[in-house]
Amino acid sequence: MAISGDAERGRSVIVRWRMLAERRLQYLIELYETGRWKVYYKEPEFLKVVQEARVALATWEQLAPPDPAQDKTVEVAIAQTENTAIPASPFMPMPSANGVKPQDDLRKA
C-alpha cells in the first residue's frame, strides 16, 4: 500500500522531530557520562530534564516508530523528492578568479 504525498510529508515532519528528541537524549546522556552536567544543572533539575527528554522521545516514537526504510536524513529526502543530486560541499576547491592562484600573495601590491 503506497503512502499518499500528504501522509508521507506528515510522517517526514514527525520523524524529524523524533530524531531531534533522540539527539537531545543522546546529548544529555553524554553530559551525564562526562560529568559536565554538573556545570549546567543541579542534580534534581538535571534528572527532571532527562525524564522530560525520555517522555518526549517515547511520545514521538509512538507517533512515528523507527523505520529504516522510511527514515531518511533531510538532505536525502529532499534529493529524492526533487530527483536531483545533493549539492556539492561549499568547501570544495573553486577555480581561481581573474587568474589569481592560491599560491599568489595578494598582500604584495
Contacts in CASP RR format, 6 or more apart in sequence:
PFRMAT RR
TARGET T0000
AUTHOR 0000-0000-0000
METHOD contacts of the structure
MODEL  1
MAISGDAERGRSVIVRWRMLAERRLQYLIELYETGRWKVYYKEPEFLKVV
QEARVALATWEQLAPPDPAQDKTVEVAIAQTENTAIPASPFMPMPSANGV
KPQDDLRKA
3 11 0 8 1.000
11 64 0 8 1.000
11 70 0 8 1.000
12 77 0 8 1.000
14 60 0 8 1.000
14 63 0 8 1.000
14 64 0 8 1.000
15 64 0 8 1.000
15 70 0 8 1.000
15 71 0 8 1.000
16 74 0 8 1.000
17 60 0 8 1.000
18 57 0 8 1.000
18 60 0 8 1.000
18 61 0 8 1.000
18 63 0 8 1.000
18 64 0 8 1.000
18 66 0 8 1.000
19 71 0 8 1.000
21 53 0 8 1.000
21 56 0 8 1.000
21 57 0 8 1.000
21 60 0 8 1.000
22 57 0 8 1.000
24 53 0 8 1.000
24 56 0 8 1.000
24 57 0 8 1.000
25 50 0 8 1.000
25 53 0 8 1.000
25 54 0 8 1.000
25 57 0 8 1.000
28 37 0 8 1.000
28 46 0 8 1.000
28 49 0 8 1.000
28 50 0 8 1.000
28 53 0 8 1.000
31 37 0 8 1.000
31 40 0 8 1.000
31 46 0 8 1.000
32 46 0 8 1.000
32 50 0 8 1.000
37 46 0 8 1.000
40 46 0 8 1.000
41 49 0 8 1.000
72 80 0 8 1.000
75 86 0 8 1.000
76 86 0 8 1.000
79 85 0 8 1.000
79 86 0 8 1.000
96 102 0 8 1.000
100 106 0 8 1.000
END
